[in-house]
Amino acid sequence: MDLEKCKVLVQVIDTKSLSKAAKKIGYTPSGLSRMISSLEKEMGFTLLRRNHDGMFPTNECRHLLSGIRELLYQDQLLEQKVSDINELYVGEIEIGVSHRYYYDTFALAMKNFSKVYPDVDLKIRHGYSSYLVQELKQHRLDLCIVSKRELGDCQWIPITKDEMLAWIPKNHKLASEDKISVKEFEKENVIFTYPGEDTDNQRVFQKYKIYPHRQFSTLEPYASFAMVKQGLGISMDNRLSAWGMEEGILYKSLDPQEYIEIGIALQSNPSPAVQEFMKYLLPLLKNKVNSL
C-alpha cells in the first residue's frame, strides 16, 4: 500500500476538502484526486463520498481508517527513530490541554524545548478530556493533560487530584451554604459546558442519577463563568478550570464531595521527540503542583 496515497486520503478526510488538504500538504487538488482514484482502483472500492458539508469516508473506508492511521503513525515513528540515531529530532508534537490552568506550564516547556530542538514543530489545542483522549487514540495527538479516562493502550502519568465545585452567582439563595448538594442541580437552571458530551460534570450527574434542567450551554468554561456571573443559572466544573476567574461568582464544594484525577496521557510508544519533550515538561508540572 502506497503510504503517500494513504497520507493524502487521511488529510482529505480530516479537512473534509480536497483544496484544503492540497494546500496543507503542497499538492494540487487535481493531483490529490488522481492519487485517491489510484488508491480506490488498488483497493477495489470507493473511499470517499461528497455531500454539501464536504468530503467524507465511505463505510468501506471507515473499516480501514484506524488501520491506515496506525500505519502512518508507525511510519512517522520509524522516521523519527532514524533521526534519533543521527542525533536529530524532527517532525511535530501535537499537544492537547483540557485544563487551562496548565497553559503557562506547557508554554514554558515548549519554549525551553525549542531552544534545543528548533526543528520540531509544536502544536497545542484545547478540548474537553474525553475528546482529547479520543484524538490521542486516533494518533491525532501525541500527548494531552486531561481528567483520567479509559485509555486503552495509552500511558497514564498521574499529576494531581482536583475538586469538583458548584459555580453560583454571588446573590444566589444558596450563597450562604458551605456545600451545595448535587440534588440542587435538578432544581436550578444549569449552565452546561460541552452539553451532551462525556465531561467531568456529566459523570457526576450520571453517578448520582441527576437530570439537570439545562437552559444555557457553551463550549468554553469562561463563557459559563460569565453566564453564572450574570445570574443566568448555576454550573459545575473542577477548581482548576476556575483559575483566573476567581472574582465575580462563588465556588462551593459539592455534597457529597467529588474529585477528579488529572494527568498526562500519551502514546504507549511515544516518538523520540515526545520522550525528550516530557523531560522538559514533567519537572515543571511537579513544581506547578507543589505551588497549589
Buried (B, 14 or more C-beta within 10 A) or exposed (E): EEEEBBBBBBBBBBBBBBEBBBBEBEBEBEBBBBBBBEBBEEEEEBBBEEEEEBBBBBEBBEEBBEEBBEBBBEEBBEEBEEBBEEEBBBBBBBBBBBBBBBBEBBBBBBEBBBEEBEEBEBEBEBBBBBBBBBBBBBBBBBBBBBBBBEBEEBBBBEBBEBBBBBBBBEEBEBEEBEBBBBEBBBEBBBBBBBBEBBBBBBBBBEEBEBEBEBEBBBBEBBBBBBBBBEBBBBBBBBBBBBBEBEEEBBBBBBBEEBBBBBBBBBBEEBBBBBBBBBEBBBEBBEEBEEEE
